[in-house]
């Protein structure tokens, strides 16, 4: 637990962790278009790929380019996601609610009766 408190003391690390939490929720959200969900996975694929802009055998700098790509991919994904989905899930995180989609299943069905006059 001491490690987690140390990590969250840094504002940059805390922001990164909250953005990751938000991105995980948005990837699961059906209201976010599928083509946008590729962005965080593409950033992750870059990190796992043996091909880099700066090879990892350069001390520190090689790892920083991986971190930069992950942060840029995360920020791009959050910026491109629908604003209402981002706001909904930010509020849910702030209120410590478990994951739920913006629109419950069946929410786009209107139950009505037709009556001719």
PLY file of the C-alpha trace (Angstrom):
ply
format ascii 1.0
element vertex 117
property float x
property float y
property float z
element edge 116
property int vertex1
property int vertex2
end_header
0.00 0.00 0.00
2.95 2.33 0.61
3.93 2.05 -3.06
0.46 3.09 -4.20
0.44 6.13 -1.90
3.91 7.11 -3.18
2.77 6.80 -6.78
-0.39 8.84 -6.28
1.49 11.67 -4.53
3.00 12.73 -7.81
0.38 14.76 -9.67
1.63 13.61 -13.10
1.53 9.94 -12.10
-1.87 10.40 -10.45
-3.24 12.02 -13.60
-1.79 9.24 -15.75
-3.36 6.56 -13.54
-6.76 8.29 -13.58
-6.56 8.65 -17.38
-5.75 4.94 -17.70
-8.76 4.10 -15.49
-10.98 6.34 -17.61
-9.62 4.83 -20.86
-10.32 1.29 -19.64
-13.92 2.25 -18.94
-14.25 3.97 -22.33
-12.87 0.96 -24.20
-15.69 -1.08 -22.63
-18.33 1.58 -23.47
-20.53 0.69 -26.49
-21.17 4.39 -27.24
-17.49 4.84 -28.17
-16.92 3.95 -31.85
-14.87 0.82 -32.43
-12.34 2.57 -34.66
-11.40 4.85 -31.74
-10.81 1.88 -29.47
-7.90 0.91 -31.71
-5.85 3.94 -30.58
-4.85 2.74 -27.07
-4.16 -0.75 -28.39
-1.96 0.67 -31.16
0.07 2.57 -28.53
0.41 -0.61 -26.49
1.43 -2.56 -29.60
4.19 0.00 -30.23
5.55 -0.53 -26.72
5.55 -4.30 -27.17
6.98 -4.14 -30.68
10.71 -4.68 -31.13
10.77 -1.75 -33.60
11.21 1.66 -31.94
12.01 5.23 -32.92
14.72 5.09 -30.28
15.91 1.56 -29.48
15.57 0.47 -25.87
19.27 -0.25 -25.52
19.87 3.53 -25.20
19.61 4.06 -21.43
16.57 6.04 -20.23
15.88 7.69 -23.62
14.87 4.35 -25.16
12.24 3.83 -22.49
11.07 7.45 -22.54
9.96 7.23 -26.17
7.78 4.23 -25.23
6.29 6.18 -22.34
5.72 9.18 -24.62
3.88 7.09 -27.19
1.68 5.56 -24.48
0.82 8.98 -23.04
0.16 10.49 -26.49
-2.02 7.52 -27.48
-3.95 7.77 -24.22
-4.49 11.54 -24.53
-5.49 11.20 -28.20
-8.00 8.47 -27.35
-9.54 10.54 -24.54
-9.72 13.62 -26.76
-11.38 11.77 -29.66
-13.96 9.94 -27.52
-17.46 11.43 -27.40
-17.55 14.19 -24.78
-20.74 12.87 -23.17
-19.16 9.42 -22.69
-16.04 10.94 -21.14
-18.13 13.13 -18.80
-20.37 10.21 -17.82
-17.44 7.96 -16.91
-15.44 10.74 -15.17
-18.47 11.36 -12.96
-18.89 7.63 -12.33
-15.23 7.35 -11.30
-15.54 10.37 -9.00
-18.59 8.79 -7.35
-16.88 5.35 -7.13
-19.65 3.69 -9.11
-18.94 0.33 -10.73
-18.78 0.17 -14.50
-22.08 0.54 -16.30
-22.73 1.62 -19.86
-24.17 5.05 -20.56
-27.30 3.56 -22.02
-28.55 0.39 -20.31
-29.42 -2.43 -22.68
-32.85 -1.86 -24.11
-32.62 1.90 -23.54
-33.08 2.59 -27.25
-36.37 0.68 -27.37
-39.55 2.71 -27.03
-42.52 0.78 -25.73
-45.74 2.22 -27.17
-49.15 1.31 -28.46
-50.52 2.42 -31.79
-54.12 3.62 -31.82
-55.87 4.70 -35.00
-58.34 7.51 -34.69
0 1
1 2
2 3
3 4
4 5
5 6
6 7
7 8
8 9
9 10
10 11
11 12
12 13
13 14
14 15
15 16
16 17
17 18
18 19
19 20
20 21
21 22
22 23
23 24
24 25
25 26
26 27
27 28
28 29
29 30
30 31
31 32
32 33
33 34
34 35
35 36
36 37
37 38
38 39
39 40
40 41
41 42
42 43
43 44
44 45
45 46
46 47
47 48
48 49
49 50
50 51
51 52
52 53
53 54
54 55
55 56
56 57
57 58
58 59
59 60
60 61
61 62
62 63
63 64
64 65
65 66
66 67
67 68
68 69
69 70
70 71
71 72
72 73
73 74
74 75
75 76
76 77
77 78
78 79
79 80
80 81
81 82
82 83
83 84
84 85
85 86
86 87
87 88
88 89
89 90
90 91
91 92
92 93
93 94
94 95
95 96
96 97
97 98
98 99
99 100
100 101
101 102
102 103
103 104
104 105
105 106
106 107
107 108
108 109
109 110
110 111
111 112
112 113
113 114
114 115
115 116
